[in-house]
Amino acid sequence: MSDKNKHERTKRIFKITGICLIVAGAAFAITGFIDFFTSFGTGDMPSLFWCLFIGLPMLAAGASLTALGFRREITGYVKNETIPVINEAGQEITPAVSAIAKAVKGEESNLCPICGKPNDEEAKFCRHCGADLLVICKNCGKKVKSGAFCSECGAKLE
């Protein structure tokens, strides 16, 4: 018998055993709970309360074995739900990462100082939020693109 067949057989045993334990544990737990709560009205001591001490651990063991048996299916489902979200997040942060890469390379970019989204190089206002992309240089008084230094006189912009 190959390793893959052994693995599939073990998974099948986990699934079947887990479901059987869940059913039996639920039966014991329900019996124990019913006995416990019906004893309140009569004043008698519950005689089947011990069923809870068997049923609840059986439920936990059954759930654990079932989860192990269905691990591949559960993981595949989680992957299929997660990957589109990660791809969407990647698409949303691509402009910011691109702008950071341009800044590291020393390339000029026209990022909005308010929303941080990229704009055309000749844009004077942000196409996303409408913010003014030009600042007034305190040294020469000209309106220039925001950045580290004035493109007219070279003074440091604040």
N, C-alpha and C positions, 0 to 999 in steps of 0.2 A: 504494500500500500504506500503510495507516494505521500510526501509531506503535505501537499496541498489537499489531498483527500482526507488525511488525518485531521487537518485543520478544519475543513468543512464539516467533518463528522463531529468534531468537538463543539463547533459552533451550533450545530443542530441539537446536540445533547443539551447545551446551555439553554437554548431557546425553549425546548420542550420541558426540561426540568424547571426552568424559571417560571414558565406559565403554570405548570402544575403546582408549584409551591405558592404562587400568588393565589390561585383558586382555593387551595386547601387552607392557606393562611387567612384568606378573607372569610372562609366558612368558620374557622375557629374564632377569629376576632369578632365577627358578627354575633356568633353564639355567646361569647363572653360579654359583649356589650349589652345584648338583649337581656341576658340573665341579670347583669348588674343593675340596669335601669328598672327592670320590672320588680326587683326586690325592694325598691324604695316604697312602693305602694303597700306591700304586704307586711313590711317590718321584718321579714325573714332575712337571713344571711344569704348572699348569692352563692349557689353551689357550683356554678360553672365558670366562676370568675377566672379560674386557672387557665381557661381556654385563651384568654388574652395573652398570657405569658408564653403561649405556644404560637398563637396566630400572628402576633405582631412581628416577632423575629422571622417567622416564615415569610411574611410579606416582604420584609427587607431583603432577605436572602433571595427570594424569587425575583424581586425587582433588579437586584445586582446581577444575577445570572442572565436575566433577559437582556439587560443593557449590554452585558459582555457579548451575548450572542448576536445582537443587532448593532454592534459597534460600527462595522463597515457601512451599513445603511444609514445610521445616524450621522456619521462623519461625512458621508457623501452628501447628505441633505444639507448639513451645516455649511459645507464647502460651496454648494450650489447657491445657497442664500447669501453667503458672505462675499464671494468673488465679485458679483456685480456692484456691490456697495464699495468695495475697494477700488474697482475700476472707475466708478463714478467720482470717488474722492480724488483719485489720481488725475482725472480730467479737470476737476475743479482747481487743483493746486498747480497744474502745469504752467499757467501764465506766471504765477508768483515764482516758481522754481526757475523758469526761463529768465525772468527779470533779475533774479539773484545771480544766475550764471552770467548774464550780460554785465552786471555790475562788477563781478569778480574779474571778468576779462577786461574790464575797463571800457566796454561799449556803452554808448549813450542809450538810455531808454526813457520813455515818456510815461512813467507810472504816475497815477493820480496820488497826491499826498493824502487824500481823504480815504478813498476806498481801496487803493493799492492795485487797481486793475490797469492793464496796459492800454495806451492810446496811440493813435497815429503820431508820428514824429512832429508833424506840423500843427497838431491840434492845440487849441488855446484853452478849451474846456473839456472836461472829462465826458466821454460819451456814455458813461455808465451812471454817474451821479451828478453831473453838471458842475462840478467844482472847478474853480479857476486853476489852470495848470501853470500859469505864469506868476512870478513873484517880482516885486520891485527891489532892485539892488540898492542897498543903503549907501553904497559908495558912489555910483554913477547915476542913480535914479531911473535907470531904464527897466522896462518890463522884460524879463528873460525867463526861460524855462527853469523850473525848480531843479536844483541839484546841489552839488557841493560848492561850486564856484560860479561866478558871473561869467557868461559867455561874451560879454562886452568889454569888461575891464579886468577880469580875473580875480576880483575880490571874493573873499569867502562869504557865501550866503548863509544866513541864519535860518 
